[in-house]
Every structure is written in structure tokens, then in C-alpha cells.
Amino acid sequence: MDFDVEQLAAAVLRLPTADRASLAARLLASLDEEAAERAAYDAAWEAELDRREAAAAADPEGDLPADLVLAELRAELAAERAAA
């Protein structure tokens, strides 16, 4: 879509009042849908974080030091690059 927002706004403002109201309602509804989708996404991540926190608290000995994890990941990446 190659619309200049100002040109689009000027065209919309020339519409009859009922059409502008209908368009405004549709635009607002689309924002509500996006907000609802974002809220669902945020809630899913919050639940995942809670699950991970509970798992870590249940087994504190299962944690690995970050430097060890990063070293393993770097070694795996280097091996994949060498094989390619």
C-alpha cells in the first residue's frame, strides 16, 4: 500500500459523516483486536515465565552456569559451521 497518510486523511475527511463514523468504528475495533491479541500473547509468556520459575525453584541443583551453557552453544555452532 502506497498511501500518504495525509492524503488518505484528507480524502476520508471529505466522506459523509455516516461513512466517517463507520470507518472510525472499524479502525477503533482493529486497535481493540490488536490489544486483545497482545494481551493474550503477554499472558502466555507470563504463564511460561511462572512455569520456568517454579521448575527452577523445584530443582535448584539443575541450574547450569551461564558460561558453561554459552560455551556449549558456541561449540555446537562452530561444529555446525565446520560441517557446512
N, C-alpha and C positions, 0 to 999 in steps of 0.2 A: 504494500500500500504506500503510494507516494502522495500523501496528503500533507499540505502545510496546515498545521493546527489552526493558525489564524484564519486562513481562507475557509477551512471547514467550519469554524465557529461563526464566521460572518454569514456563510450560507445557511447554517442551522438557525441563526437568529432571524433570518428572513422567512422562516416557516411560520405557518399559522400557529396560534397559541396552543391549540389542542395537540398538534403534531410535536411541538417543542416539549410539552408536558409529557407526552408519551415517550419521546426519546430520552428525556431526563429520567423518567422512571426506569427505563431499560438500562441506562448507564448506572444508576444507583444500584439496581438489582445485581448487575455484573460485579460491582465492587463488594456487595454483600456475599456473593458466591465465592469470590477470591478470599475474602476474610474468613469464611467458613472453612474453605479448603486449607488455609494456612493454620487455622486453629486446630483442625484435625491432625495436620502434619506435626504441629508443635506438641499436641497431646500424645501422639505416638512416640515421639522422641523422648518426652518426659517419662513415659512408661518404660521405655528401653533403658533410660538412664537409671531409673529406680531399680529395674531388674539387675542391671550390672552392678550397682552399688550393693544390693542385697547379696549377690553372688560373691563379690569381693569381701564383704563383711563375714560371710559364712565360711570362707576359706582364705584367711589372710596369708597363709603359707603358700598359696597357689600363685601369688603375685610374682612376676619376674622383674628384675631391674630393667629400666628403660634402655640402658646402654647395651645390655645383653640382647634384648629384643631388636634394637636397631642394628646391631652387628649381624645378627642372623638374617635380617631382611636385606642388608647390604650384600651379604654373601650370596643369598639366593638371587638377587638382582644381577650381581656380577656373573654368576653361573649361567643365568638365562641369556645375558648379553654375549657371553663367550660361545654359547651353543648356537646363537643366531647367525 
